[in-house]
Amino acid sequence: MPLRSLCASTALLMVATIGMATPAMADPSDDYINADRPGIADGSTTVGKNRFQLETAIQAEFRHDGDEHERTIFFPTLLRLGFADKVEVRIEGNTYSWMRQKDPTDTSHSDGFAPTSIGLKYNFVDAPEGSRQVSLGAIARIFPPSGSGEFRNSKTTGDFRMAADWAFADNWSLNPNIGVGVFQDDSNRTYTAGLAAATLNFNPSKTLNFFVDTGIQAPEEKGGRASVIIDAGVAYIIGHDIQLDLSVGTGVAGSTTPHPFLAAGFSKRF
């Protein structure tokens, strides 16, 4: 199926599902799924003790440099297991990826498994429901050498971020992240970069969320400049354990960022 038809079909299916799921289906309690997707910044809260949560999507990214064009399709997936009330174990990666590279003289294809990380999130300051207090958490990830083909990571990399959630007004909240990471570039060199992200959320109801956010990495590669990504989207909760989301974004600075990217996601709490 062509990529445009695949994205359109996925979007239509999710819109139809949202249309059939009325707010009356939501659980009357305030115990709703709180996924780290969509958006660039992650939240500060955990899934809770003995809870398991799946967050996945189909994502397409496009890049171009003059007459050279690149398209990548992958399935970003995050598995979250509540080890304690404020601690969760996280397994994360882009799973299987397909890439097509095209220039005026040739078209090449490659596919393989992307690197996978294991990490922890610790929510060390929790904000009471409905308060204006700030919730704080810490997230650490390690990517051991993993993956296959052109997507393989041959060196151990990782990152550490501080995350916050602040409901600063009725129906509005801000979710900033700041951190540092060690990454591997296309020449198999490791480098250290600063990370920052922030998501602005508008929640007209407990089951509907509109957001805009941005992410910054400096540098984007060894000896490179900073990269900046922006995106926007919507998430909808069905019942209280399922979330659907749609988002679109693009890079506004840097040479490694996508132009644009599209994602349709699904999250389920068990």
Backbone hydrogen bonds in HBPLUS format (Angstrom, degrees):
<---DONOR---> <-ACCEPTOR-->    atom                        ^
c    i                          cat <-CA-CA->   ^        H-A-AA   ^      H-
h    n   atom  resd res      DA  || num        DHA   H-A  angle D-A-AA Bond
n    s   type  num  typ     dist DA aas  dist angle  dist       angle   num
A0006-LEU N   A0002-PRO O   2.90 MM   4  6.17 155.8  1.96 152.7 160.7     1
A0007-CYS N   A0003-LEU O   2.90 MM   4  6.14 167.2  1.92 162.4 163.3     2
A0008-ALA N   A0004-ARG O   3.00 MM   4  6.10 159.1  2.05 143.1 149.6     3
A0009-SER N   A0005-SER O   2.84 MM   4  5.93 159.9  1.88 147.6 153.3     4
A0010-THR N   A0006-LEU O   2.98 MM   4  6.16 159.7  2.02 148.4 154.1     5
A0011-ALA N   A0007-CYS O   2.93 MM   4  6.10 163.6  1.95 149.3 153.8     6
A0012-LEU N   A0008-ALA O   2.92 MM   4  6.09 162.8  1.94 150.9 155.5     7
A0013-LEU N   A0009-SER O   2.96 MM   4  6.11 157.6  2.01 146.9 153.0     8
A0014-MET N   A0010-THR O   3.04 MM   4  6.28 159.3  2.08 149.8 154.9     9
A0015-VAL N   A0011-ALA O   2.91 MM   4  6.11 160.8  1.95 152.1 157.7    10
A0016-ALA N   A0012-LEU O   2.91 MM   4  6.04 158.2  1.96 146.7 152.8    11
A0017-THR N   A0013-LEU O   2.98 MM   4  6.19 153.4  2.05 143.0 150.5    12
A0018-ILE N   A0014-MET O   2.89 MM   4  6.12 159.6  1.93 149.9 155.2    13
A0019-GLY N   A0015-VAL O   2.86 MM   4  6.05 153.8  1.92 145.4 153.1    14
A0020-MET N   A0016-ALA O   3.07 MM   4  6.31 143.9  2.20 143.2 151.6    15
A0021-ALA N   A0017-THR O   3.06 MM   4  6.24 131.1  2.31 139.5 152.8    16
A0021-ALA N   A0018-ILE O   3.15 MM   3  5.07 132.5  2.38  93.7 106.8    17
A0025-MET N   A0022-THR O   2.95 MM   3  5.80 168.8  1.97 127.6 131.1    18
A0026-ALA N   A0023-PRO O   3.00 MM   3  5.52 157.9  2.04 115.7 122.1    19
A0032-TYR N   A0030-ASP O   3.05 MM   2  5.80 126.8  2.35 107.6  92.5    20
A0033-ILE N   A0240-HIS O   2.87 MM 207  5.85 128.7  2.14 133.3 149.1    21
A0051-ARG N   A0048-GLY O   3.17 MM   3  5.57 150.9  2.26 136.5 132.6    22
A0050-ASN N   A0082-GLY O   2.93 MM  32  5.06 151.5  2.01 136.2 131.1    23
A0082-GLY N   A0051-ARG O   2.74 MM  31  5.05 170.9  1.75 158.2 161.1    24
A0270-PHE N   A0052-PHE O   2.71 MM 218  5.21 166.8  1.73 174.4 173.7    25
A0053-GLN N   A0080-ARG O   2.79 MM  27  5.04 152.2  1.87 148.3 155.1    26
A0080-ARG N   A0053-GLN O   2.91 MM  27  5.04 162.3  1.94 152.3 156.4    27
A0054-LEU N   A0268-LYS O   2.91 MM 214  5.27 162.6  1.94 157.5 159.2    28
A0268-LYS N   A0054-LEU O   2.82 MM 214  5.27 155.5  1.88 151.4 159.5    29
A0055-GLU N   A0078-LEU O   2.93 MM  23  5.08 149.3  2.02 154.8 161.1    30
A0078-LEU N   A0055-GLU O   2.73 MM  23  5.08 159.1  1.77 155.4 162.2    31
A0056-THR N   A0266-PHE O   2.90 MM 210  5.48 174.7  1.90 160.6 162.3    32
A0266-PHE N   A0056-THR O   2.79 MM 210  5.48 163.6  1.82 153.5 156.2    33
A0058-ILE N   A0264-ALA O   3.05 MM 206  5.61 152.9  2.12 146.4 151.9    34
A0264-ALA N   A0058-ILE O   3.10 MM 206  5.61 153.3  2.17 150.9 159.0    35
A0059-GLN N   A0074-PHE O   2.93 MM  15  5.53 166.4  1.95 167.2 167.5    36
A0074-PHE N   A0059-GLN O   3.02 MM  15  5.53 158.7  2.07 155.1 161.9    37
A0060-ALA N   A0262-LEU O   2.93 MM 202  5.36 157.6  1.98 152.4 159.8    38
A0262-LEU N   A0060-ALA O   2.93 MM 202  5.36 153.1  2.01 149.6 158.5    39
A0061-GLU N   A0072-THR O   2.83 MM  11  5.21 161.7  1.86 154.7 161.0    40
A0072-THR N   A0061-GLU O   2.91 MM  11  5.21 162.5  1.95 151.0 156.2    41
A0062-PHE N   A0260-PRO O   3.00 MM 198  5.59 153.9  2.07 169.6 177.3    42
A0259-HIS N   A0062-PHE O   2.45 MM 197  5.25 175.4  1.45 170.3 171.5    43
A0063-ARG N   A0070-GLU O   2.88 MM   7  5.03 160.0  1.92 147.3 150.5    44
A0070-GLU N   A0063-ARG O   2.76 MM   7  5.03 159.1  1.81 157.5 154.8    45
A0065-ASP N   A0068-GLU O   2.83 MM   3  5.16 156.4  1.89 147.0 154.4    46
A0068-GLU N   A0065-ASP O   3.12 MM   3  5.16 163.7  2.15 121.9 122.3    47
A0069-HIS N   A0102-LYS O   2.77 MM  33  5.16 166.2  1.78 158.3 163.1    48
A0102-LYS N   A0069-HIS O   2.77 MM  33  5.16 164.7  1.80 157.5 161.6    49
A0071-ARG N   A0100-ARG O   2.88 MM  29  5.22 155.2  1.94 149.6 157.6    50
A0100-ARG N   A0071-ARG O   2.80 MM  29  5.22 156.9  1.85 151.8 159.7    51
A0073-ILE N   A0098-TRP O   2.87 MM  25  5.24 155.8  1.93 149.4 157.6    52
A0098-TRP N   A0073-ILE O   2.86 MM  25  5.24 156.3  1.92 152.9 160.8    53
A0075-PHE N   A0094-ASN O   3.35 MM  19  5.27 144.1  2.49 147.2 139.3    54
A0077-THR N   A0093-GLY O   2.81 MM  16  5.66 171.4  1.82 174.8 175.0    55
A0093-GLY N   A0077-THR O   3.07 MM  16  5.66 152.9  2.15 156.4 164.0    56
A0079-LEU N   A0091-ILE O   2.82 MM  12  5.14 166.1  1.84 156.3 161.1    57
A0091-ILE N   A0079-LEU O   2.99 MM  12  5.14 156.4  2.05 143.3 150.7    58
A0081-LEU N   A0089-VAL O   2.94 MM   8  5.20 163.0  1.97 152.2 157.5    59
A0089-VAL N   A0081-LEU O   2.84 MM   8  5.20 156.7  1.89 153.3 154.2    60
A0083-PHE N   A0087-VAL O   2.91 MM   4  5.60 133.0  2.13 132.4 146.2    61
A0084-ALA N   A0087-VAL O   3.10 MM   3  4.99 158.0  2.15 146.1 141.8    62
A0123-ASN N   A0086-LYS O   2.92 MM  37  5.10 160.4  1.96 146.7 153.1    63
A0088-GLU N   A0121-LYS O   3.02 MM  33  5.36 154.3  2.09 148.8 155.6    64
A0121-LYS N   A0088-GLU O   3.03 MM  33  5.36 151.2  2.11 147.4 152.9    65
A0090-ARG N   A0119-GLY O   2.82 MM  29  4.89 163.6  1.85 136.0 134.8    66
A0119-GLY N   A0090-ARG O   2.71 MM  29  4.89 149.1  1.81 149.2 153.9    67
A0092-GLU N   A0117-SER O   3.02 MM  25  5.18 156.9  2.08 133.1 140.2    68
A0117-SER N   A0092-GLU O   2.72 MM  25  5.18 170.8  1.72 160.6 163.8    69
A0114-ALA N   A0095-THR O   2.74 MM  19  5.33 163.9  1.77 156.3 161.7    70
A0097-SER N   A0112-GLY O   2.87 MM  15  5.59 162.6  1.90 158.0 163.1    71
A0112-GLY N   A0097-SER O   3.08 MM  15  5.59 147.7  2.19 148.6 155.2    72
A0099-MET N   A0110-SER O   2.79 MM  11  5.25 164.5  1.81 167.1 164.9    73
A0110-SER N   A0099-MET O   2.95 MM  11  5.25 152.7  2.03 150.1 154.5    74
A0101-GLN N   A0108-SER O   2.91 MM   7  5.26 164.5  1.93 149.9 155.1    75
A0108-SER N   A0101-GLN O   2.80 MM   7  5.26 162.8  1.83 156.8 162.3    76
A0103-ASP N   A0106-ASP O   2.91 MM   3  5.50 164.2  1.94 167.7 172.0    77
A0148-SER N   A0113-PHE O   2.86 MM  35  5.08 148.5  1.96 144.2 139.0    78
A0118-ILE N   A0142-ILE O   3.06 MM  24  5.62 152.8  2.13 150.4 154.2    79
A0142-ILE N   A0118-ILE O   3.03 MM  24  5.62 149.7  2.12 141.7 150.2    80
A0120-LEU N   A0140-ALA O   2.97 MM  20  5.49 143.9  2.11 145.6 157.0    81
A0140-ALA N   A0120-LEU O   2.97 MM  20  5.49 161.1  2.01 157.6 163.8    82
A0122-TYR N   A0138-ALA O   2.88 MM  16  5.28 156.5  1.93 150.7 158.7    83
A0138-ALA N   A0122-TYR O   2.88 MM  16  5.28 147.7  1.99 139.0 149.2    84
A0125-VAL N   A0136-LEU O   3.25 MM  11  4.90 159.6  2.29 143.0 137.6    85
A0136-LEU N   A0125-VAL O   2.82 MM  11  4.90 151.8  1.89 133.2 142.7    86
A0131-SER N   A0128-PRO O   3.10 MM   3  5.58 158.7  2.15 139.1 137.2    87
A0135-SER N   A0165-ASP O   2.94 MM  30  5.09 164.6  1.97 150.8 153.3    88
A0165-ASP N   A0135-SER O   2.92 MM  30  5.09 145.5  2.05 139.9 146.4    89
A0137-GLY N   A0163-ALA O   2.83 MM  26  5.11 151.6  1.91 154.7 155.3    90
A0163-ALA N   A0137-GLY O   2.85 MM  26  5.11 172.0  1.86 142.7 144.5    91
A0139-ILE N   A0161-ARG O   2.86 MM  22  5.25 165.0  1.89 157.0 160.7    92
A0161-ARG N   A0139-ILE O   2.85 MM  22  5.25 162.7  1.88 156.0 161.7    93
A0141-ARG N   A0159-ASP O   2.95 MM  18  5.45 162.1  1.98 160.9 162.7    94
A0159-ASP N   A0141-ARG O   3.12 MM  18  5.45 145.8  2.24 130.3 139.0    95
A0143-PHE N   A0157-THR O   2.70 MM  14  5.06 172.1  1.70 140.8 143.7    96
A0157-THR N   A0143-PHE O   2.99 MM  14  5.06 160.4  2.03 140.3 143.9    97
A0146-SER N   A0153-ASN O   3.16 MM   7  5.53 128.3  2.44 134.2 147.8    98
A0153-ASN N   A0146-SER O   2.85 MM   7  5.53 166.9  1.87 171.5 173.9    99
A0151-PHE N   A0148-SER O   3.12 MM   3  5.62 141.1  2.28 139.1 137.2   100
A0152-ARG N   A0149-GLY O   3.29 MM   3  5.69 170.8  2.30 114.1 116.6   101
A0158-GLY N   A0182-VAL O   3.11 MM  24  5.43 160.0  2.15 142.1 147.5   102
A0182-VAL N   A0158-GLY O   2.77 MM  24  5.43 164.6  1.79 164.8 169.4   103
A0160-PHE N   A0180-VAL O   2.92 MM  20  5.65 159.2  1.96 163.8 170.0   104
A0180-VAL N   A0160-PHE O   2.97 MM  20  5.65 150.4  2.06 156.7 164.8   105
A0162-MET N   A0178-ILE O   2.79 MM  16  5.43 167.5  1.81 159.8 160.7   106
A0178-ILE N   A0162-MET O   3.03 MM  16  5.43 148.9  2.13 146.6 155.4   107
A0164-ALA N   A0176-PRO O   3.04 MM  12  5.59 148.2  2.14 163.3 169.5   108
A0166-TRP N   A0174-LEU O   2.88 MM   8  5.20 152.2  1.96 153.4 161.3   109
A0174-LEU N   A0166-TRP O   2.84 MM   8  5.20 155.0  1.90 139.7 146.6   110
A0172-TRP N   A0169-ALA O   3.04 MM   3  5.16 165.2  2.06 122.7 125.9   111
A0203-ASN N   A0171-ASN O   2.72 MM  32  4.75 164.7  1.74 143.2 148.7   112
A0173-SER N   A0201-ASN O   3.11 MM  28  5.21 152.3  2.19 139.4 142.3   113
A0201-ASN N   A0173-SER O   2.89 MM  28  5.21 174.8  1.89 156.6 158.4   114
A0175-ASN N   A0199-THR O   2.84 MM  24  4.95 152.4  1.92 147.3 154.8   115
A0199-THR N   A0175-ASN O   3.00 MM  24  4.95 148.5  2.10 116.8 126.6   116
A0177-ASN N   A0197-ALA O   2.72 MM  20  5.00 158.0  1.77 150.2 147.0   117
A0197-ALA N   A0177-ASN O   3.06 MM  20  5.00 158.0  2.11 134.8 133.1   118
A0179-GLY N   A0195-LEU O   2.89 MM  16  4.90 157.8  1.94 138.8 136.0   119
A0195-LEU N   A0179-GLY O   2.87 MM  16  4.90 166.4  1.89 133.4 129.9   120
A0181-GLY N   A0193-ALA O   2.91 MM  12  5.42 158.9  1.96 157.8 163.9   121
A0193-ALA N   A0181-GLY O   2.91 MM  12  5.42 159.2  1.95 154.1 159.6   122
A0183-PHE N   A0191-TYR O   2.92 MM   8  5.56 160.6  1.96 162.7 165.7   123
A0191-TYR N   A0183-PHE O   2.99 MM   8  5.56 143.9  2.12 144.7 153.2   124
A0185-ASP N   A0189-ARG O   2.91 MM   4  5.55 160.7  1.95 153.4 157.2   125
A0188-ASN N   A0185-ASP O   2.98 MM   3  5.37 153.4  2.05 122.1 122.2   126
A0194-GLY N   A0218-ALA O   2.88 MM  24  5.26 161.8  1.91 145.3 140.1   127
A0218-ALA N   A0194-GLY O   3.03 MM  24  5.26 159.3  2.08 145.5 151.6   128
A0196-ALA N   A0216-ILE O   3.03 MM  20  5.16 148.5  2.13 149.7 149.8   129
A0216-ILE N   A0196-ALA O   2.72 MM  20  5.16 163.8  1.74 163.7 163.3   130
A0198-ALA N   A0214-THR O   3.06 MM  16  5.72 150.9  2.15 156.0 162.1   131
A0214-THR N   A0198-ALA O   3.07 MM  16  5.72 150.0  2.17 150.5 159.1   132
A0200-LEU N   A0212-VAL O   2.85 MM  12  5.48 173.2  1.85 174.0 172.3   133
A0212-VAL N   A0200-LEU O   3.11 MM  12  5.48 149.8  2.20 146.9 156.2   134
A0202-PHE N   A0210-PHE O   2.77 MM   8  5.17 159.6  1.81 160.2 164.0   135
A0210-PHE N   A0202-PHE O   2.90 MM   8  5.17 171.5  1.90 153.7 155.7   136
A0237-ILE N   A0207-THR O   2.79 MM  30  4.71 157.0  1.84 138.9 145.3   137
A0209-ASN N   A0235-ALA O   2.93 MM  26  5.15 157.3  1.98 159.2 159.0   138
A0235-ALA N   A0209-ASN O   2.82 MM  26  5.15 154.5  1.88 150.2 157.7   139
A0211-PHE N   A0233-GLY O   3.06 MM  22  5.58 162.6  2.09 148.9 149.5   140
A0233-GLY N   A0211-PHE O   3.06 MM  22  5.58 153.7  2.13 148.1 149.9   141
A0213-ASP N   A0231-ASP O   2.93 MM  18  5.60 159.5  1.98 157.0 158.1   142
A0231-ASP N   A0213-ASP O   2.99 MM  18  5.60 154.4  2.05 152.3 154.2   143
A0215-GLY N   A0229-ILE O   2.86 MM  14  5.19 151.7  1.94 144.7 151.2   144
A0229-ILE N   A0215-GLY O   2.92 MM  14  5.19 159.5  1.96 151.2 157.3   145
A0217-GLN N   A0227-SER O   3.06 MM  10  5.34 157.3  2.11 145.8 151.2   146
A0227-SER N   A0217-GLN O   2.83 MM  10  5.34 161.4  1.87 156.3 162.0   147
A0220-GLU N   A0225-ARG O   2.72 MM   5  5.97 151.9  1.80 161.2 157.2   148
A0224-GLY N   A0221-GLU O   2.80 MM   3  4.98 161.4  1.83 135.0 133.1   149
A0228-VAL N   A0253-ALA O   3.03 MM  25  4.94 156.9  2.09 124.0 124.3   150
A0252-VAL N   A0228-VAL O   2.83 MM  24  5.57 162.4  1.86 148.1 154.1   151
A0230-ILE N   A0250-THR O   3.04 MM  20  5.76 167.0  2.06 161.5 162.6   152
A0250-THR N   A0230-ILE O   2.92 MM  20  5.76 151.3  2.00 161.4 170.8   153
A0232-ALA N   A0248-VAL O   2.98 MM  16  5.76 155.4  2.04 154.5 159.3   154
A0248-VAL N   A0232-ALA O   2.97 MM  16  5.76 157.4  2.02 164.8 171.2   155
A0234-VAL N   A0246-LEU O   2.93 MM  12  5.57 153.7  2.00 157.6 166.3   156
A0246-LEU N   A0234-VAL O   2.98 MM  12  5.57 155.7  2.04 159.2 166.9   157
A0236-TYR N   A0244-LEU O   2.82 MM   8  5.36 158.2  1.86 155.7 162.7   158
A0244-LEU N   A0236-TYR O   2.90 MM   8  5.36 161.7  1.94 155.0 158.8   159
A0238-ILE N   A0242-ILE O   2.83 MM   4  5.25 153.6  1.89 141.4 150.4   160
A0269-ARG N   A0241-ASP O   2.82 MM  28  4.94 158.2  1.87 148.3 154.0   161
A0243-GLN N   A0267-SER O   2.91 MM  24  5.01 159.9  1.95 141.3 144.1   162
A0267-SER N   A0243-GLN O   2.85 MM  24  5.01 153.8  1.92 152.9 155.4   163
A0245-ASP N   A0265-GLY O   3.09 MM  20  4.93 153.0  2.17 131.1 129.0   164
A0265-GLY N   A0245-ASP O   2.83 MM  20  4.93 156.4  1.88 133.6 141.6   165
A0247-SER N   A0263-ALA O   3.01 MM  16  5.33 155.8  2.06 153.9 153.0   166
A0263-ALA N   A0247-SER O   3.03 MM  16  5.33 157.0  2.09 154.7 150.6   167
A0249-GLY N   A0261-PHE O   2.96 MM  12  5.32 160.0  2.00 151.1 154.2   168
A0261-PHE N   A0249-GLY O   2.77 MM  12  5.32 148.7  1.87 146.8 145.9   169
A0251-GLY N   A0258-PRO O   2.72 MM   7  5.48 145.1  1.84 168.1 178.5   170
